[in-house]
Amino acid sequence: MRGRAFVNTVLPVLLLIPLLSFVLAFAPGSQMSAEDASNKASFVPELDEFYSKPTVESSARYESATDSWDVVLTEQASGKDVARLTVDDDSGEVSGVTVSPGADELEFPTLDKEEAMKIASANQRVQEEVSQYGTYVTDAEYKNGEWIVHYWVEEGKKQTEVAQVGIDAESWGTNYVFTGDQVGWQLARGDSGAYGKEANYWWVWGPMALIFALAFVRTDKLYSMRNLDVLAMLGFLISHGFFRQGISYEAVLLWYPPLIYLLVRTLLMGFGIGTRVERTSSFPTWLLLAAAMLASGLIIGLNLYSRVIDVGYAGVVGADRIIDGTIPYGNMPSDVGTGDTYGPLNYLLYVPSVLMFGFSGNWDFLPAAHAVTIFAFVVGALAMLIAGWRLSGLRLGAAMFLAWAVFPYTLYTTNNNANDIIVAAAAAIGLAAATSPLARGLTVTAGFALKLYPILLVPLWFFHDDVRRGPMLKFILGGVAVVVTTFWVLFLDGDPLGSIKLFYNKTIAFQGTRDTPWTIFTQVPQLAFLKEPLLAAVVLLAFVVAVFPSGKRTVRQLAALSAAIVIAFQLTTNYWFYTYIIWFEPFIFLALLAGTNEKTALDGKGEEKSDVGDQEEQESAS
């Protein structure tokens, strides 16, 4: 039975196999591969000039209806078709060769991918960078007349690009070489024109730094605390010199010495050590005012030719979103995707300018951002003038005005159109009204609603010089007023709880987990374990200095301790930039540059203004 079943079923199938093979040989279907069909283009004489180009690649698609291959030559950089032909699947005969219109006008590189990679790999900087790793992977892409060669290494479970080289496809020359931090961060490439423009030229910032030094150094006593203070304030210029050359490691490490010095100096002053400052300036009052006004004119003039960096662009976009009735958080365009990391007041302040000057929807000149920057600079200048005048007379007001206007990092911040100038202006206003609990509550909460970090100043400013119920209630009233008039933005989408959660994730949570090269904890990974304990210590410091030393503080001590808290916080962050210097500018200027006047609110406990400072001017003149 089994033998009969085999004969009846299997044997007929075996006999049909040869017949089936014969039939399939004449059935429709491709005989050659796509690669074989594509290669046929290389034998067509009229396509030689295109097929030999390194960015031209051929692809083939089988057409069963005609039993032929449709072959297309495409220029990869532009994505445009160069030529088309048909290849018969059975005979391999080529027909229908058509060159696309405009193919002769396309720009083709003379350098192929492999040669570009060889040139890039021969670069000494690239060799030094990749030699630090065991193995690496390299590849290249062609774009806009240039081969971009990439180098990746394995770091844990992810690939990290450690070098990038641009090779000109026509001249075969090297356009640029980026290694290390420069690959992922344009900030690290030494492209000074992209950040601050004219503020990076030594013949611009140099004279301003010189005027600042001449106005405040002591020529009669070279080895003095004042001269150390001025040296520390201008010491950031050394770090900035390396930054402008694209040398990240040295730039990062060298901004810590002046920060640490100013932290220690202001902290000790806040505790009553080194509070006596012998003189404000060697310049007469009229010269202080004249130089300040000239410097202010220069800053405003240069701003009109400056570029708006991502921070200012984000402010304009956020204002535009609010005008349209939606929250800025989670609604930023892709070219400034992380621009929603600030408080709602930051975006609200751009609303009037956007309504006045408009917004094209593109990252262009952005007149609204320039207007906000200039306005904040002028407000900050007037606030410093008023602060000095109210606390110790016109002479100190003129000196504070000059310090604000001529210090190089005021110019650098305004020329970047960064919102840091706004938070600095709020600090200056706070100092001008420091004797008012209501004003302190308003300004310090406004700082929080702008850029979040000033929340660390709340305990110090809350307990400043008076612990009675009345002043405390006024401070709270000022703070609540700011919160109510700014954080309503989170209710625009009709989901307050969801918006509050989104706000937290986009701001505080994002900043806390941000991975950047702009901190010592990244440049020196062995110190990374200190970051969290130091941040906790800063929070503790903010509460300690609020109640100790006990007793009524002077405004100078308030300014000094405020500077200390801000600087201590900056030392623990995972992102620091030179525009952040302006955060503590108003505080250190008032604390370290103002001559001691014990008969005023600056150093005493009585009147707000006195003409005692005129004696200093008379001594200078003599």
C-alpha positions in Angstrom: 0.0 0.0 0.0 2.8 2.4 0.9 4.6 1.7 -2.4 1.4 2.3 -4.4 0.9 5.6 -2.6 4.5 6.7 -3.4 3.9 5.9 -7.1 0.6 7.7 -7.2 1.7 11.0 -5.5 5.5 11.6 -5.4 6.5 10.0 -8.7 4.3 12.3 -10.8 5.7 15.3 -9.1 9.3 14.2 -9.8 8.4 13.7 -13.4 6.9 17.2 -13.7 10.0 19.0 -12.3 11.9 19.1 -15.6 8.8 20.3 -17.4 8.1 23.0 -14.8 11.7 24.3 -15.1 11.4 24.5 -18.9 8.1 26.5 -18.5 9.6 28.9 -15.9 12.5 29.7 -18.2 10.1 31.4 -20.6 7.8 32.9 -17.9 8.0 36.7 -17.1 10.6 37.6 -14.5 14.1 39.3 -14.2 17.1 37.4 -15.3 19.7 40.0 -14.2 20.2 41.7 -10.9 19.6 45.4 -10.1 23.3 45.9 -9.8 24.0 44.3 -13.2 21.4 46.6 -14.8 22.8 49.7 -13.1 26.3 48.9 -14.3 25.1 49.0 -17.9 25.1 52.8 -17.6 28.9 52.8 -17.3 29.2 51.5 -20.9 27.1 54.2 -22.4 29.5 56.8 -24.0 27.2 59.8 -23.7 26.9 59.2 -19.9 30.7 58.9 -19.2 31.0 62.5 -18.0 28.2 61.9 -15.4 28.8 58.3 -14.4 32.3 59.1 -13.3 31.3 61.9 -10.9 31.7 60.8 -7.3 28.3 62.0 -6.2 26.4 60.4 -9.1 24.9 57.0 -8.2 22.7 54.7 -10.3 19.6 52.8 -9.3 17.5 50.3 -11.2 13.9 49.1 -11.0 12.5 46.1 -12.8 9.4 46.6 -15.0 7.6 43.2 -15.4 5.2 44.5 -18.0 8.1 45.2 -20.5 10.6 42.7 -19.0 13.2 45.5 -18.7 15.0 47.6 -16.2 14.5 51.4 -15.7 17.9 52.8 -14.7 18.2 56.3 -13.2 21.4 58.3 -12.5 20.9 60.7 -9.6 23.2 63.4 -8.2 23.1 62.7 -4.5 23.8 66.1 -3.1 21.0 67.9 -4.9 18.8 64.8 -5.3 18.3 65.7 -9.0 18.1 63.1 -11.8 20.9 63.3 -14.3 20.0 60.7 -16.9 17.7 57.7 -17.5 17.9 54.6 -19.7 16.2 51.3 -20.3 18.0 47.9 -20.1 16.4 44.8 -21.7 16.4 42.0 -19.1 17.0 39.2 -21.5 19.5 40.6 -24.0 21.0 43.4 -21.8 20.6 45.8 -24.6 20.5 49.5 -23.6 17.9 51.9 -25.2 16.1 55.1 -24.4 19.1 57.0 -23.1 17.9 60.4 -22.0 20.0 63.1 -20.3 17.9 65.3 -18.0 17.5 69.0 -18.8 19.9 71.1 -16.7 22.2 68.2 -15.9 25.1 70.1 -17.4 24.5 73.0 -15.0 24.9 70.9 -11.9 28.1 71.4 -9.8 29.9 68.1 -9.5 32.9 67.6 -7.2 36.2 66.4 -8.6 37.0 64.7 -5.3 35.5 61.4 -4.4 34.4 60.1 -1.0 37.4 57.8 -0.4 39.9 60.5 -1.3 38.1 63.0 1.0 38.3 60.6 3.9 42.0 60.0 3.2 42.8 63.7 3.2 40.8 64.2 6.5 42.5 61.3 8.2 45.9 62.7 7.4 45.2 65.8 9.5 47.3 65.9 12.6 44.6 67.2 14.9 42.3 64.3 13.7 45.0 61.8 14.3 45.7 63.1 17.8 42.0 63.0 18.7 41.2 59.5 17.4 44.4 58.0 18.8 43.0 58.5 22.2 40.4 55.7 21.5 40.9 52.1 20.6 38.8 51.9 17.5 36.7 54.4 15.5 34.3 54.5 12.6 34.5 57.0 9.8 32.1 58.0 7.0 31.5 61.1 4.8 28.6 62.9 3.2 28.6 65.5 0.4 26.8 68.8 0.9 27.1 72.2 -0.7 30.4 71.6 -2.5 32.0 70.0 0.6 32.7 66.6 1.9 31.9 66.3 5.6 34.0 63.5 7.1 32.7 62.1 10.5 34.6 60.1 13.1 32.7 58.1 15.7 33.8 56.1 18.7 32.0 53.7 21.0 31.4 55.1 24.5 29.5 52.7 26.6 26.3 51.8 24.6 26.3 54.9 22.4 28.3 56.3 19.5 30.0 59.7 20.1 31.3 61.8 17.2 34.8 63.0 18.2 36.0 64.7 15.1 34.5 66.3 12.0 36.4 67.6 8.9 35.2 69.7 6.0 37.0 69.1 2.7 36.4 71.3 -0.3 35.4 69.1 -3.2 37.0 71.4 -5.8 40.2 72.6 -4.3 40.7 69.5 -2.1 41.6 71.8 0.7 40.6 71.5 4.4 37.8 74.0 5.3 37.7 73.2 9.0 38.6 70.6 11.6 36.5 70.2 14.7 37.6 67.9 17.5 36.3 67.1 21.0 33.7 69.7 22.2 33.8 71.6 18.9 31.9 68.8 17.1 28.7 69.2 19.0 29.0 72.7 20.2 29.3 75.7 17.9 30.2 77.7 21.1 33.4 75.8 21.3 34.6 76.5 17.8 36.2 79.9 18.3 33.7 81.5 15.9 33.7 84.9 17.8 31.6 86.6 15.1 28.7 84.3 16.0 28.7 85.4 19.7 29.0 89.1 20.4 30.4 90.3 17.0 32.2 93.6 17.6 32.4 92.9 21.3 35.1 90.3 20.6 37.5 92.8 19.0 40.3 93.8 21.3 40.2 97.4 20.0 36.5 97.5 21.3 36.6 95.7 24.6 40.2 96.7 25.4 39.6 100.4 25.8 36.5 99.7 27.8 38.4 97.5 30.2 41.2 100.1 30.4 38.7 102.9 31.3 37.1 100.6 33.9 40.6 99.9 35.4 41.7 103.5 35.3 38.5 104.6 37.0 38.6 102.2 39.9 42.2 101.0 40.6 44.3 102.7 43.2 47.5 104.2 41.7 48.6 105.4 45.1 48.7 102.0 46.6 49.5 99.2 44.1 49.2 96.3 46.6 45.7 97.0 47.8 42.4 95.0 48.1 40.8 97.3 45.6 43.3 96.4 42.9 42.8 92.7 43.6 39.0 93.3 43.2 39.4 95.0 39.9 41.9 92.4 38.7 39.4 89.7 39.5 36.5 91.4 37.8 38.6 91.8 34.6 40.2 88.3 35.1 37.4 86.7 33.0 39.1 88.2 29.9 41.9 85.7 30.2 39.5 82.8 30.0 37.6 84.5 27.2 40.8 84.7 25.2 41.1 80.9 25.1 37.3 80.6 24.4 37.7 82.9 21.3 40.3 80.5 20.0 38.1 77.5 20.4 40.2 76.1 23.3 37.5 74.8 25.7 39.5 73.1 28.4 41.7 76.1 29.3 38.7 78.5 28.9 36.6 76.6 31.4 39.3 76.1 34.0 40.4 79.7 33.9 37.0 81.2 34.6 36.9 79.6 38.0 39.7 81.6 39.7 38.0 85.0 39.4 34.6 83.4 40.4 36.1 81.8 43.5 38.0 84.9 44.5 34.8 87.0 44.2 32.8 84.4 46.1 35.2 84.5 49.0 35.6 88.3 48.9 31.9 89.0 48.9 31.1 86.3 51.4 33.6 87.7 53.9 32.3 91.2 53.3 28.8 90.0 54.0 30.0 88.7 57.4 31.6 92.1 58.2 35.2 91.3 57.1 36.8 93.7 54.7 33.7 96.0 54.5 35.7 99.2 54.5 36.5 100.6 51.0 38.7 103.6 51.1 37.6 105.4 47.9 35.2 105.0 45.0 37.1 106.4 42.0 40.0 108.7 41.2 37.9 110.3 38.4 35.9 113.4 39.2 32.1 113.1 39.1 31.7 115.0 35.8 34.2 112.6 34.1 32.4 109.6 35.5 29.2 110.8 34.0 30.7 111.8 30.7 32.5 108.5 30.2 29.4 106.6 31.2 27.2 108.4 28.6 29.8 107.9 25.9 30.1 104.2 26.7 26.3 103.9 26.7 26.1 105.4 23.3 28.7 103.0 22.0 26.8 100.0 23.4 23.5 101.0 21.9 25.1 101.8 18.6 26.9 98.5 18.4 23.7 96.6 19.3 22.1 97.8 16.1 24.7 95.8 14.1 24.7 92.8 16.5 23.3 89.3 16.1 20.5 87.8 18.3 21.5 84.5 19.7 19.1 81.7 20.5 18.2 83.1 23.9 16.8 86.4 22.5 15.2 84.5 19.6 13.4 82.3 22.1 12.1 85.4 23.9 10.5 86.7 20.7 9.0 83.3 19.9 7.6 82.9 23.4 6.0 86.3 23.2 4.5 85.4 19.8 3.1 82.2 21.3 1.5 84.2 24.2 -0.1 86.7 21.8 -1.5 83.7 19.9 -3.1 82.4 23.2 -0.8 79.5 23.9 2.0 78.8 26.4 5.6 79.0 25.3 6.5 75.7 27.0 6.6 72.8 24.6 5.8 75.0 21.6 9.2 76.2 20.5 10.3 75.8 16.8 12.9 73.2 16.0 15.7 75.7 15.6 15.4 76.8 19.2 13.8 73.7 20.7 15.3 74.3 24.2 14.2 78.0 24.3 11.5 77.3 26.8 13.7 77.0 29.8 13.0 80.4 31.4 10.3 81.9 33.6 7.1 83.3 32.0 8.0 87.0 32.7 10.9 86.6 30.3 8.5 86.0 27.4 5.9 88.5 28.6 8.6 91.3 28.5 9.0 90.7 24.8 5.3 91.0 24.1 5.2 94.8 23.7 8.2 94.8 21.3 6.7 92.0 19.2 3.4 94.0 19.0 5.4 97.1 18.0 8.0 95.7 15.6 6.3 92.4 14.6 7.8 88.9 14.1 8.4 87.4 10.7 8.4 83.8 12.1 12.1 83.4 11.1 15.4 83.8 12.9 16.3 87.1 11.2 17.4 90.5 12.5 14.6 90.3 15.1 14.1 94.0 15.9 11.8 93.1 18.8 14.8 91.4 20.5 17.1 94.4 19.9 14.5 96.7 21.4 14.2 94.7 24.6 17.9 94.5 25.0 18.4 98.3 24.6 15.5 99.0 26.9 16.9 96.6 29.6 20.4 98.2 29.3 19.0 101.7 29.7 16.8 100.7 32.7 19.8 99.0 34.3 22.0 102.1 33.8 19.4 104.4 35.3 18.8 101.9 38.2 22.6 101.8 39.0 22.7 105.6 38.8 19.7 106.0 41.2 21.0 103.2 43.5 24.3 105.0 44.0 22.7 108.4 44.3 20.1 107.4 46.8 22.5 105.3 49.0 25.5 107.6 49.0 25.2 110.7 46.8 25.6 111.7 43.2 29.3 110.7 43.0 28.6 107.1 43.8 25.6 107.2 41.4 27.9 108.4 38.6 30.5 105.7 39.5 27.8 102.9 39.4 26.6 104.2 36.1 30.1 104.1 34.6 30.8 100.7 36.0 27.6 99.3 34.4 28.2 101.0 31.0 32.0 100.4 30.6 32.5 96.9 32.0 33.3 94.7 29.0 30.7 92.0 29.9 27.8 94.5 29.8 28.7 95.1 26.2 29.2 91.4 25.5 25.8 90.5 26.9 24.0 93.3 25.0 25.8 92.4 21.7 24.5 88.9 22.1 21.0 90.2 22.9 20.8 87.6 25.7 18.1 87.9 28.3 20.8 88.0 31.0 20.7 91.8 30.6 17.1 91.8 31.8 17.7 89.8 35.0 20.7 92.1 35.7 18.5 95.2 35.3 16.1 93.7 37.8 19.0 93.2 40.2 19.9 96.9 39.7 16.4 98.0 40.4 16.3 95.9 43.5 19.4 97.7 44.8 18.0 101.1 44.0 14.9 100.2 46.1 16.6 98.0 48.6 15.4 99.9 51.6 11.7 99.1 50.7 10.5 95.6 51.7 7.7 95.8 49.1 10.2 96.7 46.4 12.6 93.9 47.5 9.7 91.4 47.2 8.8 92.6 43.8 12.3 92.6 42.3 13.6 89.4 43.7 10.4 87.5 42.6 10.6 89.2 39.2 14.1 87.8 38.9 12.7 84.3 39.7 9.9 84.8 37.1 12.6 85.8 34.6 15.4 83.2 35.0 14.5 81.1 38.0 17.8 81.1 39.9 17.1 84.4 41.9 14.7 82.3 44.1 17.9 81.5 46.1 18.0 85.2 47.1 14.5 85.2 48.5 15.4 84.3 52.2 18.2 86.9 52.3 16.1 89.7 50.9 13.1 88.6 53.0 15.0 88.9 56.3 17.0 92.0 55.4 17.3 94.6 58.1 13.8 94.1 59.6 11.9 91.1 61.0 8.7 92.9 62.0 5.4 91.5 60.7 4.6 94.7 58.7 7.7 94.7 56.4 7.5 90.9 56.0 3.9 91.2 54.8 4.9 93.9 52.4 7.7 91.7 51.0 5.2 88.8 50.5 2.7 91.1 48.9 5.3 92.2 46.4 6.2 88.6 45.6 2.6 87.5 45.2 1.8 90.4 42.9 4.6 89.3 40.6 3.5 85.6 40.6 -0.1 86.5 39.9 0.8 88.9 37.0 3.2 86.5 35.3 2.4 82.9 36.0 -1.1 83.2 34.6 0.6 82.3 31.3 0.5 78.6 32.4 -3.3 78.8 32.3 -3.5 79.7 28.6 -4.0 76.2 27.3 -6.8 75.4 29.7 -4.8 72.6 31.5 -3.1 74.3 34.5 -1.9 71.1 36.1 -0.5 69.8 32.9 1.1 73.1 32.1 2.7 73.4 35.6 4.2 69.9 35.1 5.4 70.8 31.6 6.9 74.1 33.0 8.9 72.2 35.6 10.1 69.6 33.1 11.2 72.2 30.6 12.9 74.5 33.1 14.2 73.2 36.4 14.3 69.6 35.5 16.0 70.3 32.1 18.6 72.6 33.6 19.5 70.1 36.3 20.2 67.2 33.8 21.7 69.2 31.0 24.9 67.6 29.7 27.4 70.3 28.5 31.2 70.9 28.3 30.8 74.3 30.0 31.6 73.2 33.6 34.6 71.9 35.4 32.7 68.8 36.3 32.7 67.8 32.6 36.2 68.9 31.8 37.6 67.2 34.9 35.3 64.2 35.4 37.1 63.2 38.5 35.4 66.2 40.2 31.9 65.3 39.1 31.0 63.6 42.4 31.3 67.1 44.1 28.5 68.7 42.0 25.5 67.5 44.0 27.0 68.1 47.5 28.1 71.6 46.4 24.7 72.5 45.1 23.1 71.3 48.4 25.7 73.5 50.2 24.6 76.5 48.1 21.0 76.0 49.1 22.0 75.8 52.7 24.2 78.9 52.4 21.2 80.8 51.0 19.3 80.2 54.2 22.3 80.6 56.6 23.2 84.1 55.4 19.6 85.1 55.6 19.7 84.9 59.4 23.4 85.0 60.2 25.1 87.3 61.0 22.1 88.5 63.0 21.2 92.2 63.4 20.5 94.9 61.0 22.5 94.7 57.8 23.7 97.5 55.6 22.8 97.6 51.9 26.5 96.9 51.1 26.3 93.7 53.0 23.0 92.8 51.2 24.7 93.4 47.9 27.8 91.4 48.9 25.9 88.4 50.2 23.6 88.5 47.1 26.7 88.3 44.9 28.1 85.5 47.0 24.9 83.4 46.6 24.7 84.0 42.8 28.4 83.2 42.3 28.2 80.1 44.5 25.3 78.8 42.4 27.1 79.5 39.2 30.1 77.4 40.4 27.8 74.4 40.7 25.9 74.6 37.5 26.5 72.3 34.5 26.4 75.2 32.1 28.1 78.6 32.5 28.7 81.3 29.9 30.3 84.8 29.9 26.9 86.5 29.7 26.3 85.1 33.2 28.8 87.6 34.7 26.2 90.3 34.4 24.0 88.4 36.8 26.2 89.5 39.7 27.6 92.8 38.2 25.2 95.2 40.1 26.0 93.4 43.4 29.8 93.4 43.2 29.9 96.9 41.8 28.0 98.3 44.8 29.8 96.0 47.3 33.4 96.4 46.1 33.6 99.7 44.3 31.6 102.1 46.5 33.7 104.1 49.0 32.6 103.6 52.6 30.1 106.2 53.8 28.9 105.4 57.3 26.4 108.3 57.3 24.2 106.8 54.6 22.1 103.7 54.1 24.9 102.1 52.1 27.1 101.5 55.2 25.1 103.2 58.1 21.6 102.8 59.5 20.3 106.3 58.9 19.7 108.6 56.0 19.6 107.4 52.5 21.8 110.1 51.0 24.6 112.4 52.1 27.2 114.7 50.6 30.0 113.0 52.5 31.2 111.5 49.2 32.0 115.0 48.0 35.0 115.0 50.4 36.4 112.1 48.5 36.1 114.0 45.2 37.8 117.1 46.7 40.7 114.9 47.9 40.9 113.4 44.4 41.0 116.8 42.7 43.7 118.0 45.1 
